């Protein structure tokens, strides 16, 4: 583990870090992806309107996953929500 990753990982809940590491191993090194303009940047698929509505309604600290590739989705102001 690099020093930077160690610092960041120390601030992430253990169960979320475990999920991320599992997904990373399964998904070719990428366990989380940015939700950008209503699309998962991991698999490049646009999310369905029902998925987007669920994400909009979810609390900001809820872990959201892409229905297509199952990566953790990182929401930003550019997510298109």
C-alpha positions as CSV (number, residue, x, y, z in Angstrom):
1,X,0.0,0.0,0.0
2,X,1.3,3.4,-0.8
3,X,1.6,6.0,1.9
4,X,-1.2,8.2,0.4
5,X,-3.6,5.2,0.2
6,X,-2.8,4.3,3.8
7,X,-3.8,7.8,4.9
8,X,-7.0,7.8,3.0
9,X,-7.9,4.2,3.9
10,X,-7.5,5.0,7.6
11,X,-10.5,7.4,7.3
12,X,-12.8,4.9,5.5
13,X,-15.0,2.6,7.5
14,X,-13.7,-0.9,7.6
15,X,-16.7,-2.5,5.9
16,X,-16.6,0.0,3.0
17,X,-12.9,-0.5,2.5
18,X,-13.4,-4.3,2.5
19,X,-16.2,-3.9,-0.2
20,X,-14.0,-1.5,-2.2
21,X,-11.0,-3.9,-2.1
22,X,-13.2,-6.8,-3.2
23,X,-14.7,-4.9,-6.1
24,X,-11.2,-3.7,-7.1
25,X,-10.0,-7.3,-7.3
26,X,-13.1,-8.3,-9.4
27,X,-13.1,-5.3,-11.7
28,X,-9.6,-5.1,-12.9
29,X,-8.3,-2.6,-10.3
30,X,-11.2,-0.2,-10.2
31,X,-13.6,-0.6,-7.3
32,X,-15.3,2.8,-7.5
33,X,-16.3,5.1,-10.4
34,X,-17.5,8.6,-10.7
35,X,-21.1,9.1,-11.6
36,X,-20.8,11.8,-14.4
37,X,-23.6,13.2,-16.5
38,X,-25.9,10.3,-15.4
39,X,-23.3,7.7,-16.5
40,X,-21.1,5.3,-14.6
41,X,-17.5,6.1,-15.6
42,X,-16.5,2.5,-14.7
43,X,-18.6,0.7,-17.3
44,X,-19.6,3.9,-19.3
45,X,-23.3,3.0,-19.1
46,X,-26.0,5.6,-18.7
47,X,-28.1,4.9,-15.6
48,X,-31.9,4.4,-16.1
49,X,-34.2,7.1,-14.8
50,X,-35.5,4.8,-12.0
51,X,-31.9,4.3,-10.8
52,X,-31.2,8.0,-10.9
53,X,-34.4,8.7,-8.9
54,X,-33.3,6.3,-6.2
55,X,-29.8,7.9,-6.1
56,X,-31.4,11.4,-5.8
57,X,-33.5,10.2,-2.9
58,X,-30.6,8.4,-1.1
59,X,-28.9,10.1,1.8
60,X,-25.5,11.6,0.9
61,X,-23.6,9.0,2.9
62,X,-25.4,6.0,1.4
63,X,-23.2,3.7,-0.6
64,X,-24.6,3.6,-4.1
65,X,-23.6,0.9,-6.6
66,X,-23.9,0.7,-10.4
67,X,-26.5,-1.8,-11.3
68,X,-24.5,-2.8,-14.4
69,X,-20.9,-3.2,-13.2
70,X,-21.6,-3.2,-9.4
71,X,-18.8,-0.6,-8.7
72,X,-19.3,2.0,-6.0
73,X,-20.6,5.2,-7.5
74,X,-19.0,8.5,-6.4
75,X,-21.5,11.3,-6.6
76,X,-20.4,14.9,-7.4
77,X,-21.9,18.1,-8.6
78,X,-21.3,16.8,-12.1
79,X,-23.4,13.6,-11.6
80,X,-26.4,15.0,-13.4
81,X,-28.8,14.4,-10.5
